[in-house]
């Protein structure tokens, strides 16, 4: 029992559920649904173990806190600026 939660922002998706099996089923469903619609994803970007990083937050099993600030002193692309 229990409800699952899906948060989405741009191309980031955060899923949570009371049981690990529910999270896995939810992730499998999301991936297959997105692939069926022609979306691509990178399996290496899936974070299955804590700490999870999402929208500048570091999420552990018990706490949520901002990620450590890292300043890149030589950005070369727009993607470098956005990280």
PDB file with SEQRES, HELIX, SHEET and CRYST1 records, atoms N, CA, C and O in Angstrom:
SEQRES   1 A   83  UNK UNK UNK UNK UNK UNK UNK UNK UNK UNK UNK UNK UNK          
SEQRES   2 A   83  UNK UNK UNK UNK UNK UNK UNK UNK UNK UNK UNK UNK UNK          
SEQRES   3 A   83  UNK UNK UNK UNK UNK UNK UNK UNK UNK UNK UNK UNK UNK          
SEQRES   4 A   83  UNK UNK UNK UNK UNK UNK UNK UNK UNK UNK UNK UNK UNK          
SEQRES   5 A   83  UNK UNK UNK UNK UNK UNK UNK UNK UNK UNK UNK UNK UNK          
SEQRES   6 A   83  UNK UNK UNK UNK UNK UNK UNK UNK UNK UNK UNK UNK UNK          
SEQRES   7 A   83  UNK UNK UNK UNK UNK                                          
HELIX    1 AA1 UNK A   20  UNK A   36  1                                  17    
HELIX    2 AA2 UNK A   43  UNK A   45  5                                   3    
HELIX    3 AA3 UNK A   78  UNK A   82  1                                   5    
SHEET    1 AA1 2 UNK A   5  UNK A   9  0                                        
SHEET    2 AA1 2 UNK A  12  UNK A  16 -1                                        
SHEET    1 AA2 3 UNK A  52  UNK A  54  0                                        
SHEET    2 AA2 3 UNK A  57  UNK A  59 -1                                        
SHEET    3 AA2 3 UNK A  64  UNK A  66 -1                                        
CRYST1    1.000    1.000    1.000  90.00  90.00  90.00 P 1           1          
ATOM      1  N   UNK A   1       0.788  -1.185   0.000  1.00  0.00           N  
ATOM      2  CA  UNK A   1       0.000   0.000   0.000  1.00  0.00           C  
ATOM      3  C   UNK A   1       0.831   1.250   0.000  1.00  0.00           C  
ATOM      4  O   UNK A   1       2.058   1.210   0.088  1.00  0.00           O  
ATOM      5  N   UNK A   2       0.152   2.346  -0.099  1.00  0.00           N  
ATOM      6  CA  UNK A   2       0.807   3.642  -0.106  1.00  0.00           C  
ATOM      7  C   UNK A   2       0.832   4.240  -1.497  1.00  0.00           C  
ATOM      8  O   UNK A   2       0.697   3.538  -2.499  1.00  0.00           O  
ATOM      9  N   UNK A   3       1.004   5.518  -1.537  1.00  0.00           N  
ATOM     10  CA  UNK A   3       1.004   6.227  -2.810  1.00  0.00           C  
ATOM     11  C   UNK A   3       2.412   6.542  -3.255  1.00  0.00           C  
ATOM     12  O   UNK A   3       3.294   6.809  -2.438  1.00  0.00           O  
ATOM     13  N   UNK A   4       2.614   6.508  -4.552  1.00  0.00           N  
ATOM     14  CA  UNK A   4       3.880   6.924  -5.140  1.00  0.00           C  
ATOM     15  C   UNK A   4       3.784   8.403  -5.486  1.00  0.00           C  
ATOM     16  O   UNK A   4       2.693   8.946  -5.661  1.00  0.00           O  
ATOM     17  N   UNK A   5       4.942   9.043  -5.580  1.00  0.00           N  
ATOM     18  CA  UNK A   5       5.014  10.460  -5.932  1.00  0.00           C  
ATOM     19  C   UNK A   5       5.983  10.600  -7.094  1.00  0.00           C  
ATOM     20  O   UNK A   5       7.046   9.980  -7.112  1.00  0.00           O  
ATOM     21  N   UNK A   6       5.601  11.424  -8.068  1.00  0.00           N  
ATOM     22  CA  UNK A   6       6.476  11.739  -9.191  1.00  0.00           C  
ATOM     23  C   UNK A   6       6.613  13.256  -9.252  1.00  0.00           C  
ATOM     24  O   UNK A   6       5.614  13.969  -9.352  1.00  0.00           O  
ATOM     25  N   UNK A   7       7.854  13.753  -9.191  1.00  0.00           N  
ATOM     26  CA  UNK A   7       8.139  15.170  -9.411  1.00  0.00           C  
ATOM     27  C   UNK A   7       8.923  15.265 -10.706  1.00  0.00           C  
ATOM     28  O   UNK A   7       9.874  14.515 -10.926  1.00  0.00           O  
ATOM     29  N   UNK A   8       8.514  16.198 -11.565  1.00  0.00           N  
ATOM     30  CA  UNK A   8       9.220  16.392 -12.824  1.00  0.00           C  
ATOM     31  C   UNK A   8       9.521  17.872 -13.000  1.00  0.00           C  
ATOM     32  O   UNK A   8       8.665  18.726 -12.766  1.00  0.00           O  
ATOM     33  N   UNK A   9      10.741  18.164 -13.413  1.00  0.00           N  
ATOM     34  CA  UNK A   9      11.129  19.520 -13.778  1.00  0.00           C  
ATOM     35  C   UNK A   9      12.057  19.422 -14.980  1.00  0.00           C  
ATOM     36  O   UNK A   9      13.134  18.831 -14.897  1.00  0.00           O  
ATOM     37  N   UNK A  10      11.641  19.996 -16.082  1.00  0.00           N  
ATOM     38  CA  UNK A  10      12.392  19.937 -17.338  1.00  0.00           C  
ATOM     39  C   UNK A  10      12.654  18.469 -17.689  1.00  0.00           C  
ATOM     40  O   UNK A  10      11.713  17.717 -17.944  1.00  0.00           O  
ATOM     41  N   UNK A  11      13.920  18.060 -17.702  1.00  0.00           N  
ATOM     42  CA  UNK A  11      14.222  16.670 -18.044  1.00  0.00           C  
ATOM     43  C   UNK A  11      14.634  15.845 -16.827  1.00  0.00           C  
ATOM     44  O   UNK A  11      15.210  14.767 -16.974  1.00  0.00           O  
ATOM     45  N   UNK A  12      14.346  16.339 -15.644  1.00  0.00           N  
ATOM     46  CA  UNK A  12      14.643  15.608 -14.406  1.00  0.00           C  
ATOM     47  C   UNK A  12      13.349  15.054 -13.817  1.00  0.00           C  
ATOM     48  O   UNK A  12      12.336  15.750 -13.746  1.00  0.00           O  
ATOM     49  N   UNK A  13      13.400  13.804 -13.400  1.00  0.00           N  
ATOM     50  CA  UNK A  13      12.237  13.154 -12.791  1.00  0.00           C  
ATOM     51  C   UNK A  13      12.675  12.537 -11.471  1.00  0.00           C  
ATOM     52  O   UNK A  13      13.678  11.825 -11.415  1.00  0.00           O  
ATOM     53  N   UNK A  14      11.926  12.809 -10.415  1.00  0.00           N  
ATOM     54  CA  UNK A  14      12.176  12.220  -9.101  1.00  0.00           C  
ATOM     55  C   UNK A  14      10.974  11.360  -8.750  1.00  0.00           C  
ATOM     56  O   UNK A  14       9.838  11.830  -8.792  1.00  0.00           O  
ATOM     57  N   UNK A  15      11.218  10.105  -8.406  1.00  0.00           N  
ATOM     58  CA  UNK A  15      10.128   9.204  -8.016  1.00  0.00           C  
ATOM     59  C   UNK A  15      10.377   8.703  -6.604  1.00  0.00           C  
ATOM     60  O   UNK A  15      11.520   8.483  -6.204  1.00  0.00           O  
ATOM     61  N   UNK A  16       9.307   8.527  -5.858  1.00  0.00           N  
ATOM     62  CA  UNK A  16       9.435   7.936  -4.531  1.00  0.00           C  
ATOM     63  C   UNK A  16       8.157   7.171  -4.211  1.00  0.00           C  
ATOM     64  O   UNK A  16       7.074   7.498  -4.696  1.00  0.00           O  
ATOM     65  N   UNK A  17       8.312   6.157  -3.393  1.00  0.00           N  
ATOM     66  CA  UNK A  17       7.194   5.312  -2.975  1.00  0.00           C  
ATOM     67  C   UNK A  17       7.596   4.647  -1.666  1.00  0.00           C  
ATOM     68  O   UNK A  17       8.780   4.586  -1.335  1.00  0.00           O  
ATOM     69  N   UNK A  18       6.617   4.151  -0.923  1.00  0.00           N  
ATOM     70  CA  UNK A  18       6.924   3.538   0.375  1.00  0.00           C  
ATOM     71  C   UNK A  18       7.847   2.318   0.289  1.00  0.00           C  
ATOM     72  O   UNK A  18       8.608   2.055   1.220  1.00  0.00           O  
ATOM     73  N   UNK A  19       7.786   1.575  -0.815  1.00  0.00           N  
ATOM     74  CA  UNK A  19       8.595   0.356  -0.921  1.00  0.00           C  
ATOM     75  C   UNK A  19       9.478   0.404  -2.160  1.00  0.00           C  
ATOM     76  O   UNK A  19       9.085   0.934  -3.199  1.00  0.00           O  
ATOM     77  N   UNK A  20      10.678  -0.158  -2.033  1.00  0.00           N  
ATOM     78  CA  UNK A  20      11.646  -0.178  -3.131  1.00  0.00           C  
ATOM     79  C   UNK A  20      11.054  -0.821  -4.391  1.00  0.00           C  
ATOM     80  O   UNK A  20      11.301  -0.355  -5.504  1.00  0.00           O  
ATOM     81  N   UNK A  21      10.274  -1.892  -4.210  1.00  0.00           N  
ATOM     82  CA  UNK A  21       9.677  -2.576  -5.361  1.00  0.00           C  
ATOM     83  C   UNK A  21       8.729  -1.644  -6.111  1.00  0.00           C  
ATOM     84  O   UNK A  21       8.654  -1.684  -7.339  1.00  0.00           O  
ATOM     85  N   UNK A  22       8.009  -0.806  -5.368  1.00  0.00           N  
ATOM     86  CA  UNK A  22       7.094   0.143  -5.999  1.00  0.00           C  
ATOM     87  C   UNK A  22       7.864   1.181  -6.810  1.00  0.00           C  
ATOM     88  O   UNK A  22       7.443   1.562  -7.902  1.00  0.00           O  
ATOM     89  N   UNK A  23       8.987   1.632  -6.273  1.00  0.00           N  
ATOM     90  CA  UNK A  23       9.816   2.603  -6.993  1.00  0.00           C  
ATOM     91  C   UNK A  23      10.316   1.976  -8.286  1.00  0.00           C  
ATOM     92  O   UNK A  23      10.278   2.612  -9.340  1.00  0.00           O  
ATOM     93  N   UNK A  24      10.783   0.732  -8.215  1.00  0.00           N  
ATOM     94  CA  UNK A  24      11.297   0.060  -9.409  1.00  0.00           C  
ATOM     95  C   UNK A  24      10.198  -0.114 -10.458  1.00  0.00           C  
ATOM     96  O   UNK A  24      10.433   0.115 -11.644  1.00  0.00           O  
ATOM     97  N   UNK A  25       9.008  -0.514 -10.029  1.00  0.00           N  
ATOM     98  CA  UNK A  25       7.892  -0.656 -10.972  1.00  0.00           C  
ATOM     99  C   UNK A  25       7.546   0.684 -11.613  1.00  0.00           C  
ATOM    100  O   UNK A  25       7.278   0.756 -12.812  1.00  0.00           O  
ATOM    101  N   UNK A  26       7.554   1.730 -10.816  1.00  0.00           N  
ATOM    102  CA  UNK A  26       7.251   3.067 -11.313  1.00  0.00           C  
ATOM    103  C   UNK A  26       8.306   3.519 -12.320  1.00  0.00           C  
ATOM    104  O   UNK A  26       7.968   4.047 -13.380  1.00  0.00           O  
ATOM    105  N   UNK A  27       9.580   3.314 -11.993  1.00  0.00           N  
ATOM    106  CA  UNK A  27      10.648   3.694 -12.914  1.00  0.00           C  
ATOM    107  C   UNK A  27      10.554   2.909 -14.218  1.00  0.00           C  
ATOM    108  O   UNK A  27      10.715   3.481 -15.296  1.00  0.00           O  
ATOM    109  N   UNK A  28      10.297   1.610 -14.130  1.00  0.00           N  
ATOM    110  CA  UNK A  28      10.151   0.790 -15.339  1.00  0.00           C  
ATOM    111  C   UNK A  28       9.010   1.312 -16.207  1.00  0.00           C  
ATOM    112  O   UNK A  28       9.145   1.395 -17.428  1.00  0.00           O  
ATOM    113  N   UNK A  29       7.886   1.664 -15.581  1.00  0.00           N  
ATOM    114  CA  UNK A  29       6.731   2.185 -16.313  1.00  0.00           C  
ATOM    115  C   UNK A  29       7.062   3.522 -16.978  1.00  0.00           C  
ATOM    116  O   UNK A  29       6.723   3.736 -18.142  1.00  0.00           O  
ATOM    117  N   UNK A  30       7.720   4.420 -16.245  1.00  0.00           N  
ATOM    118  CA  UNK A  30       8.083   5.728 -16.797  1.00  0.00           C  
ATOM    119  C   UNK A  30       9.008   5.553 -17.997  1.00  0.00           C  
ATOM    120  O   UNK A  30       8.795   6.169 -19.041  1.00  0.00           O  
ATOM    121  N   UNK A  31      10.029   4.719 -17.853  1.00  0.00           N  
ATOM    122  CA  UNK A  31      10.991   4.508 -18.937  1.00  0.00           C  
ATOM    123  C   UNK A  31      10.304   3.929 -20.171  1.00  0.00           C  
ATOM    124  O   UNK A  31      10.504   4.426 -21.279  1.00  0.00           O  
ATOM    125  N   UNK A  32       9.503   2.895 -19.993  1.00  0.00           N  
ATOM    126  CA  UNK A  32       8.846   2.277 -21.155  1.00  0.00           C  
ATOM    127  C   UNK A  32       7.856   3.237 -21.810  1.00  0.00           C  
ATOM    128  O   UNK A  32       7.734   3.258 -23.035  1.00  0.00           O  
ATOM    129  N   UNK A  33       7.152   4.026 -21.010  1.00  0.00           N  
ATOM    130  CA  UNK A  33       6.204   4.996 -21.557  1.00  0.00           C  
ATOM    131  C   UNK A  33       6.923   6.076 -22.354  1.00  0.00           C  
ATOM    132  O   UNK A  33       6.494   6.425 -23.454  1.00  0.00           O  
ATOM    133  N   UNK A  34       8.009   6.605 -21.810  1.00  0.00           N  
ATOM    134  CA  UNK A  34       8.757   7.648 -22.515  1.00  0.00           C  
ATOM    135  C   UNK A  34       9.394   7.111 -23.790  1.00  0.00           C  
ATOM    136  O   UNK A  34       9.384   7.786 -24.820  1.00  0.00           O  
ATOM    137  N   UNK A  35       9.948   5.903 -23.731  1.00  0.00           N  
ATOM    138  CA  UNK A  35      10.544   5.309 -24.925  1.00  0.00           C  
ATOM    139  C   UNK A  35       9.483   5.077 -26.004  1.00  0.00           C  
ATOM    140  O   UNK A  35       9.747   5.295 -27.187  1.00  0.00           O  
ATOM    141  N   UNK A  36       8.300   4.644 -25.611  1.00  0.00           N  
ATOM    142  CA  UNK A  36       7.217   4.411 -26.571  1.00  0.00           C  
ATOM    143  C   UNK A  36       6.802   5.707 -27.270  1.00  0.00           C  
ATOM    144  O   UNK A  36       6.305   5.679 -28.396  1.00  0.00           O  
ATOM    145  N   UNK A  37       7.008   6.835 -26.602  1.00  0.00           N  
ATOM    146  CA  UNK A  37       6.668   8.138 -27.178  1.00  0.00           C  
ATOM    147  C   UNK A  37       7.845   8.764 -27.925  1.00  0.00           C  
ATOM    148  O   UNK A  37       7.746   9.890 -28.414  1.00  0.00           O  
ATOM    149  N   UNK A  38       8.964   8.031 -28.014  1.00  0.00           N  
ATOM    150  CA  UNK A  38      10.107   8.511 -28.773  1.00  0.00           C  
ATOM    151  C   UNK A  38      11.139   9.283 -27.981  1.00  0.00           C  
ATOM    152  O   UNK A  38      12.086   9.812 -28.563  1.00  0.00           O  
ATOM    153  N   UNK A  39      10.985   9.362 -26.674  1.00  0.00           N  
ATOM    154  CA  UNK A  39      11.966  10.063 -25.852  1.00  0.00           C  
ATOM    155  C   UNK A  39      13.177   9.174 -25.614  1.00  0.00           C  
ATOM    156  O   UNK A  39      13.068   7.949 -25.553  1.00  0.00           O  
ATOM    157  N   UNK A  40      14.321   9.808 -25.483  1.00  0.00           N  
ATOM    158  CA  UNK A  40      15.545   9.088 -25.162  1.00  0.00           C  
ATOM    159  C   UNK A  40      15.936   9.410 -23.732  1.00  0.00           C  
ATOM    160  O   UNK A  40      15.621  10.487 -23.224  1.00  0.00           O  
ATOM    161  N   UNK A  41      16.611   8.493 -23.092  1.00  0.00           N  
ATOM    162  CA  UNK A  41      17.137   8.741 -21.753  1.00  0.00           C  
ATOM    163  C   UNK A  41      18.476   8.042 -21.640  1.00  0.00           C  
ATOM    164  O   UNK A  41      18.799   7.158 -22.433  1.00  0.00           O  
ATOM    165  N   UNK A  42      19.241   8.442 -20.658  1.00  0.00           N  
ATOM    166  CA  UNK A  42      20.563   7.865 -20.434  1.00  0.00           C  
ATOM    167  C   UNK A  42      20.517   7.045 -19.154  1.00  0.00           C  
ATOM    168  O   UNK A  42      20.433   7.603 -18.060  1.00  0.00           O  
ATOM    169  N   UNK A  43      20.570   5.722 -19.285  1.00  0.00           N  
ATOM    170  CA  UNK A  43      20.483   4.854 -18.102  1.00  0.00           C  
ATOM    171  C   UNK A  43      21.532   5.173 -17.040  1.00  0.00           C  
ATOM    172  O   UNK A  43      21.281   4.982 -15.850  1.00  0.00           O  
ATOM    173  N   UNK A  44      22.701   5.655 -17.453  1.00  0.00           N  
ATOM    174  CA  UNK A  44      23.750   5.959 -16.476  1.00  0.00           C  
ATOM    175  C   UNK A  44      23.390   7.153 -15.597  1.00  0.00           C  
ATOM    176  O   UNK A  44      24.032   7.373 -14.570  1.00  0.00           O  
ATOM    177  N   UNK A  45      22.385   7.921 -15.975  1.00  0.00           N  
ATOM    178  CA  UNK A  45      21.961   9.067 -15.173  1.00  0.00           C  
ATOM    179  C   UNK A  45      20.942   8.694 -14.097  1.00  0.00           C  
ATOM    180  O   UNK A  45      20.617   9.520 -13.243  1.00  0.00           O  
ATOM    181  N   UNK A  46      20.435   7.460 -14.128  1.00  0.00           N  
ATOM    182  CA  UNK A  46      19.458   7.030 -13.130  1.00  0.00           C  
ATOM    183  C   UNK A  46      20.172   6.819 -11.802  1.00  0.00           C  
ATOM    184  O   UNK A  46      21.129   6.049 -11.720  1.00  0.00           O  
ATOM    185  N   UNK A  47      19.710   7.499 -10.776  1.00  0.00           N  
ATOM    186  CA  UNK A  47      20.305   7.397  -9.440  1.00  0.00           C  
ATOM    187  C   UNK A  47      19.449   6.451  -8.600  1.00  0.00           C  
ATOM    188  O   UNK A  47      18.320   6.781  -8.237  1.00  0.00           O  
ATOM    189  N   UNK A  48      19.984   5.296  -8.302  1.00  0.00           N  
ATOM    190  CA  UNK A  48      19.211   4.298  -7.564  1.00  0.00           C  
ATOM    191  C   UNK A  48      19.563   4.243  -6.073  1.00  0.00           C  
ATOM    192  O   UNK A  48      18.781   3.733  -5.271  1.00  0.00           O  
ATOM    193  N   UNK A  49      20.719   4.759  -5.706  1.00  0.00           N  
ATOM    194  CA  UNK A  49      21.161   4.688  -4.311  1.00  0.00           C  
ATOM    195  C   UNK A  49      21.404   6.097  -3.773  1.00  0.00           C  
ATOM    196  O   UNK A  49      21.786   6.993  -4.526  1.00  0.00           O  
ATOM    197  N   UNK A  50      21.182   6.294  -2.468  1.00  0.00           N  
ATOM    198  CA  UNK A  50      21.444   7.615  -1.882  1.00  0.00           C  
ATOM    199  C   UNK A  50      22.943   7.893  -1.831  1.00  0.00           C  
ATOM    200  O   UNK A  50      23.743   6.958  -1.807  1.00  0.00           O  
ATOM    201  N   UNK A  51      23.325   9.150  -1.814  1.00  0.00           N  
ATOM    202  CA  UNK A  51      22.461  10.327  -1.868  1.00  0.00           C  
ATOM    203  C   UNK A  51      22.022  10.610  -3.306  1.00  0.00           C  
ATOM    204  O   UNK A  51      22.792  10.443  -4.252  1.00  0.00           O  
ATOM    205  N   UNK A  52      20.772  11.040  -3.444  1.00  0.00           N  
ATOM    206  CA  UNK A  52      20.247  11.411  -4.748  1.00  0.00           C  
ATOM    207  C   UNK A  52      20.433  12.907  -4.914  1.00  0.00           C  
ATOM    208  O   UNK A  52      20.324  13.662  -3.948  1.00  0.00           O  
ATOM    209  N   UNK A  53      20.710  13.335  -6.129  1.00  0.00           N  
ATOM    210  CA  UNK A  53      20.859  14.759  -6.415  1.00  0.00           C  
ATOM    211  C   UNK A  53      19.747  15.171  -7.370  1.00  0.00           C  
ATOM    212  O   UNK A  53      19.570  14.567  -8.428  1.00  0.00           O  
ATOM    213  N   UNK A  54      18.996  16.212  -6.987  1.00  0.00           N  
ATOM    214  CA  UNK A  54      17.845  16.661  -7.773  1.00  0.00           C  
ATOM    215  C   UNK A  54      17.671  18.158  -7.593  1.00  0.00           C  
ATOM    216  O   UNK A  54      17.453  18.633  -6.479  1.00  0.00           O  
ATOM    217  N   UNK A  55      17.765  18.896  -8.677  1.00  0.00           N  
ATOM    218  CA  UNK A  55      17.539  20.349  -8.683  1.00  0.00           C  
ATOM    219  C   UNK A  55      18.345  21.076  -7.612  1.00  0.00           C  
ATOM    220  O   UNK A  55      17.813  21.918  -6.887  1.00  0.00           O  
ATOM    221  N   UNK A  56      19.605  20.754  -7.519  1.00  0.00           N  
ATOM    222  CA  UNK A  56      20.471  21.428  -6.562  1.00  0.00           C  
ATOM    223  C   UNK A  56      20.358  20.937  -5.139  1.00  0.00           C  
ATOM    224  O   UNK A  56      20.971  21.510  -4.239  1.00  0.00           O  
ATOM    225  N   UNK A  57      19.583  19.883  -4.913  1.00  0.00           N  
ATOM    226  CA  UNK A  57      19.437  19.317  -3.574  1.00  0.00           C  
ATOM    227  C   UNK A  57      20.132  17.966  -3.504  1.00  0.00           C  
ATOM    228  O   UNK A  57      20.213  17.240  -4.495  1.00  0.00           O  
ATOM    229  N   UNK A  58      20.624  17.646  -2.334  1.00  0.00           N  
ATOM    230  CA  UNK A  58      21.160  16.322  -2.055  1.00  0.00           C  
ATOM    231  C   UNK A  58      20.192  15.659  -1.083  1.00  0.00           C  
ATOM    232  O   UNK A  58      19.979  16.145   0.028  1.00  0.00           O  
ATOM    233  N   UNK A  59      19.615  14.554  -1.509  1.00  0.00           N  
ATOM    234  CA  UNK A  59      18.585  13.875  -0.730  1.00  0.00           C  
ATOM    235  C   UNK A  59      19.151  12.567  -0.204  1.00  0.00           C  
ATOM    236  O   UNK A  59      19.568  11.707  -0.979  1.00  0.00           O  
ATOM    237  N   UNK A  60      19.166  12.419   1.117  1.00  0.00           N  
ATOM    238  CA  UNK A  60      19.588  11.159   1.724  1.00  0.00           C  
ATOM    239  C   UNK A  60      18.339  10.449   2.225  1.00  0.00           C  
ATOM    240  O   UNK A  60      17.222  10.912   1.992  1.00  0.00           O  
ATOM    241  N   UNK A  61      18.520   9.339   2.903  1.00  0.00           N  
ATOM    242  CA  UNK A  61      17.353   8.618   3.415  1.00  0.00           C  
ATOM    243  C   UNK A  61      16.593   9.424   4.457  1.00  0.00           C  
ATOM    244  O   UNK A  61      15.398   9.200   4.654  1.00  0.00           O  
ATOM    245  N   UNK A  62      17.264  10.362   5.131  1.00  0.00           N  
ATOM    246  CA  UNK A  62      16.612  11.087   6.221  1.00  0.00           C  
ATOM    247  C   UNK A  62      16.605  12.605   6.076  1.00  0.00           C  
ATOM    248  O   UNK A  62      15.822  13.281   6.743  1.00  0.00           O  
ATOM    249  N   UNK A  63      17.460  13.151   5.221  1.00  0.00           N  
ATOM    250  CA  UNK A  63      17.552  14.612   5.144  1.00  0.00           C  
ATOM    251  C   UNK A  63      17.605  15.092   3.696  1.00  0.00           C  
ATOM    252  O   UNK A  63      17.932  14.339   2.779  1.00  0.00           O  
ATOM    253  N   UNK A  64      17.274  16.359   3.524  1.00  0.00           N  
ATOM    254  CA  UNK A  64      17.413  17.042   2.241  1.00  0.00           C  
ATOM    255  C   UNK A  64      18.214  18.303   2.513  1.00  0.00           C  
ATOM    256  O   UNK A  64      17.875  19.079   3.407  1.00  0.00           O  
ATOM    257  N   UNK A  65      19.273  18.511   1.746  1.00  0.00           N  
ATOM    258  CA  UNK A  65      20.088  19.708   1.943  1.00  0.00           C  
ATOM    259  C   UNK A  65      20.639  20.170   0.595  1.00  0.00           C  
ATOM    260  O   UNK A  65      20.704  19.386  -0.351  1.00  0.00           O  
ATOM    261  N   UNK A  66      21.035  21.443   0.507  1.00  0.00           N  
ATOM    262  CA  UNK A  66      21.617  21.932  -0.749  1.00  0.00           C  
ATOM    263  C   UNK A  66      22.914  21.190  -1.057  1.00  0.00           C  
ATOM    264  O   UNK A  66      23.645  20.794  -0.149  1.00  0.00           O  
ATOM    265  N   UNK A  67      23.189  21.007  -2.347  1.00  0.00           N  
ATOM    266  CA  UNK A  67      24.450  20.390  -2.736  1.00  0.00           C  
ATOM    267  C   UNK A  67      25.586  21.361  -2.465  1.00  0.00           C  
ATOM    268  O   UNK A  67      25.379  22.571  -2.380  1.00  0.00           O  
ATOM    269  N   UNK A  68      26.773  20.823  -2.332  1.00  0.00           N  
ATOM    270  CA  UNK A  68      27.963  21.647  -2.137  1.00  0.00           C  
ATOM    271  C   UNK A  68      28.168  22.516  -3.381  1.00  0.00           C  
ATOM    272  O   UNK A  68      28.095  22.025  -4.507  1.00  0.00           O  
ATOM    273  N   UNK A  69      28.419  23.781  -3.170  1.00  0.00           N  
ATOM    274  CA  UNK A  69      28.623  24.727  -4.258  1.00  0.00           C  
ATOM    275  C   UNK A  69      29.996  24.516  -4.883  1.00  0.00           C  
ATOM    276  O   UNK A  69      31.010  24.490  -4.186  1.00  0.00           O  
ATOM    277  N   UNK A  70      30.018  24.367  -6.199  1.00  0.00           N  
ATOM    278  CA  UNK A  70      31.266  24.233  -6.942  1.00  0.00           C  
ATOM    279  C   UNK A  70      31.262  25.300  -8.022  1.00  0.00           C  
ATOM    280  O   UNK A  70      30.334  25.373  -8.828  1.00  0.00           O  
ATOM    281  N   UNK A  71      32.295  26.125  -8.038  1.00  0.00           N  
ATOM    282  CA  UNK A  71      32.396  27.183  -9.037  1.00  0.00           C  
ATOM    283  C   UNK A  71      33.433  26.774 -10.067  1.00  0.00           C  
ATOM    284  O   UNK A  71      34.598  26.548  -9.741  1.00  0.00           O  
ATOM    285  N   UNK A  72      32.990  26.681 -11.329  1.00  0.00           N  
ATOM    286  CA  UNK A  72      33.910  26.353 -12.415  1.00  0.00           C  
ATOM    287  C   UNK A  72      34.549  27.649 -12.889  1.00  0.00           C  
ATOM    288  O   UNK A  72      33.850  28.603 -13.232  1.00  0.00           O  
ATOM    289  N   UNK A  73      35.872  27.684 -12.908  1.00  0.00           N  
ATOM    290  CA  UNK A  73      36.556  28.922 -13.252  1.00  0.00           C  
ATOM    291  C   UNK A  73      36.860  29.063 -14.742  1.00  0.00           C  
ATOM    292  O   UNK A  73      37.391  30.090 -15.165  1.00  0.00           O  
ATOM    293  N   UNK A  74      36.528  28.041 -15.549  1.00  0.00           N  
ATOM    294  CA  UNK A  74      36.802  28.131 -16.973  1.00  0.00           C  
ATOM    295  C   UNK A  74      35.685  27.466 -17.784  1.00  0.00           C  
ATOM    296  O   UNK A  74      35.950  26.511 -18.514  1.00  0.00           O  
ATOM    297  N   UNK A  75      34.441  27.951 -17.672  1.00  0.00           N  
ATOM    298  CA  UNK A  75      33.352  27.334 -18.435  1.00  0.00           C  
ATOM    299  C   UNK A  75      33.535  27.592 -19.932  1.00  0.00           C  
ATOM    300  O   UNK A  75      33.943  28.678 -20.342  1.00  0.00           O  
ATOM    301  N   UNK A  76      33.225  26.574 -20.738  1.00  0.00           N  
ATOM    302  CA  UNK A  76      33.392  26.708 -22.184  1.00  0.00           C  
ATOM    303  C   UNK A  76      32.076  26.637 -22.947  1.00  0.00           C  
ATOM    304  O   UNK A  76      31.998  27.098 -24.086  1.00  0.00           O  
ATOM    305  N   UNK A  77      31.050  26.069 -22.339  1.00  0.00           N  
ATOM    306  CA  UNK A  77      29.771  25.923 -23.033  1.00  0.00           C  
ATOM    307  C   UNK A  77      28.639  26.391 -22.125  1.00  0.00           C  
ATOM    308  O   UNK A  77      28.831  26.604 -20.928  1.00  0.00           O  
ATOM    309  N   UNK A  78      27.457  26.546 -22.715  1.00  0.00           N  
ATOM    310  CA  UNK A  78      26.281  26.908 -21.927  1.00  0.00           C  
ATOM    311  C   UNK A  78      25.992  25.836 -20.880  1.00  0.00           C  
ATOM    312  O   UNK A  78      25.595  26.152 -19.758  1.00  0.00           O  
ATOM    313  N   UNK A  79      26.189  24.577 -21.244  1.00  0.00           N  
ATOM    314  CA  UNK A  79      25.967  23.479 -20.292  1.00  0.00           C  
ATOM    315  C   UNK A  79      26.886  23.619 -19.083  1.00  0.00           C  
ATOM    316  O   UNK A  79      26.481  23.316 -17.960  1.00  0.00           O  
ATOM    317  N   UNK A  80      28.126  24.075 -19.301  1.00  0.00           N  
ATOM    318  CA  UNK A  80      29.047  24.290 -18.177  1.00  0.00           C  
ATOM    319  C   UNK A  80      28.491  25.341 -17.217  1.00  0.00           C  
ATOM    320  O   UNK A  80      28.606  25.191 -16.000  1.00  0.00           O  
ATOM    321  N   UNK A  81      27.891  26.401 -17.755  1.00  0.00           N  
ATOM    322  CA  UNK A  81      27.317  27.448 -16.915  1.00  0.00           C  
ATOM    323  C   UNK A  81      26.130  26.939 -16.105  1.00  0.00           C  
ATOM    324  O   UNK A  81      25.910  27.379 -14.977  1.00  0.00           O  
ATOM    325  N   UNK A  82      25.368  26.016 -16.677  1.00  0.00           N  
ATOM    326  CA  UNK A  82      24.138  25.552 -16.046  1.00  0.00           C  
ATOM    327  C   UNK A  82      24.366  24.485 -14.993  1.00  0.00           C  
ATOM    328  O   UNK A  82      23.436  24.152 -14.258  1.00  0.00           O  
ATOM    329  N   UNK A  83      25.552  23.945 -14.894  1.00  0.00           N  
ATOM    330  CA  UNK A  83      25.800  22.873 -13.927  1.00  0.00           C  
ATOM    331  C   UNK A  83      26.063  23.410 -12.554  1.00  0.00           C  
ATOM    332  O   UNK A  83      26.291  22.638 -11.623  1.00  0.00           O  
TER     333      UNK A  83                                                      
END                                                                             
